[in-house]
Amino acid sequence: MDKRRIIKSFDNLEPEKQEYFQEIYPRGYRDYQEKIFRLTNARNENFFVAPMETDDAIYLVKVKLEEPKEEKDDDGYGEGSSSEKEPTNGAGKEESYEDNYNLD
């Protein structure tokens, strides 16, 4: 017999299940980040869950956890945008014919 799989917020768990969750994660769920994973709902929103197994079901308990923010650049090349970068190999450098040849 397969166990039911239930996704539920910690606040919506019955009091005895909240106590059991606190027994499983005695130092708080943030100290067990290797067990916590991210899911995406139908609206493409991310949320985090911590697993908890009971005799009759496997719960994925929604927990609040900050997702690491990724710094994104405009052009993917690091600091600044591509329009602020200096050209390489002399491209775009203004030179005249006189600069390259001695005309005396």
C-alpha positions in Angstrom: 0.0 0.0 0.0 1.4 3.4 -1.1 1.4 6.2 1.4 -0.5 9.4 0.6 1.7 12.3 -0.4 0.5 15.7 1.0 1.9 19.2 0.5 0.8 21.4 3.4 2.0 24.6 5.1 3.4 24.2 8.6 0.6 26.5 9.9 -2.1 24.3 8.4 -0.8 21.0 10.1 -2.7 19.6 13.0 -1.0 20.4 16.4 0.3 16.8 16.9 1.9 16.9 13.4 3.5 20.3 14.2 5.0 18.8 17.3 6.2 15.8 15.3 7.8 18.1 12.7 9.6 20.0 15.5 10.9 16.6 16.8 12.3 15.8 13.4 13.9 19.2 13.1 14.8 20.1 16.7 17.2 22.9 15.8 14.8 24.4 13.2 14.6 23.4 9.5 17.2 25.9 8.5 19.9 23.7 10.0 18.8 20.8 7.8 19.0 22.5 4.4 20.3 19.3 2.8 16.7 17.9 3.3 14.9 21.0 2.1 14.1 21.3 -1.6 12.4 23.7 -3.9 9.2 23.0 -5.8 7.3 25.0 -8.4 3.5 25.3 -8.4 1.2 25.6 -11.4 1.5 29.4 -11.4 5.3 29.0 -11.8 6.0 30.2 -8.3 8.8 28.6 -6.3 8.4 27.4 -2.7 10.4 25.3 -0.3 9.4 22.1 1.5 10.8 19.9 4.2 9.9 16.2 4.2 8.1 14.5 7.1 7.0 10.9 7.0 4.2 9.5 9.3 2.7 6.1 9.5 -0.1 7.0 7.0 1.4 9.7 4.8 4.5 11.5 3.5 4.2 15.2 4.1 6.1 17.9 2.2 5.8 20.8 4.7 6.0 24.2 3.2 8.6 26.3 5.0 9.8 29.9 4.5 13.3 30.0 3.2 15.0 32.8 1.3 16.1 31.8 -2.1 19.6 33.0 -2.9 19.4 36.0 -5.2 21.5 35.7 -8.3 23.0 38.9 -9.6 22.2 39.3 -13.2 24.1 41.6 -15.6 22.5 43.3 -18.6 24.8 41.6 -21.0 26.2 38.7 -19.0 29.8 40.0 -19.2 30.3 41.2 -15.6 30.4 44.8 -14.5 28.7 47.4 -16.7 27.0 47.0 -20.0 28.6 46.2 -23.3 28.3 49.8 -24.4 30.5 50.9 -21.5 33.4 48.5 -22.3 36.6 49.6 -24.0 37.2 47.9 -27.3 40.1 45.5 -27.6 42.8 45.1 -30.2 42.7 48.8 -31.1 39.2 48.5 -32.6 37.4 51.8 -32.4 40.6 53.6 -31.6 40.9 56.8 -33.7 44.2 56.9 -35.6 45.2 59.0 -38.6 47.5 58.1 -41.4 50.0 60.5 -40.1 50.2 58.7 -36.7 51.3 55.5 -38.4 53.8 56.9 -41.0 56.5 59.5 -40.7 55.6 62.0 -43.5 58.7 64.2 -43.1 
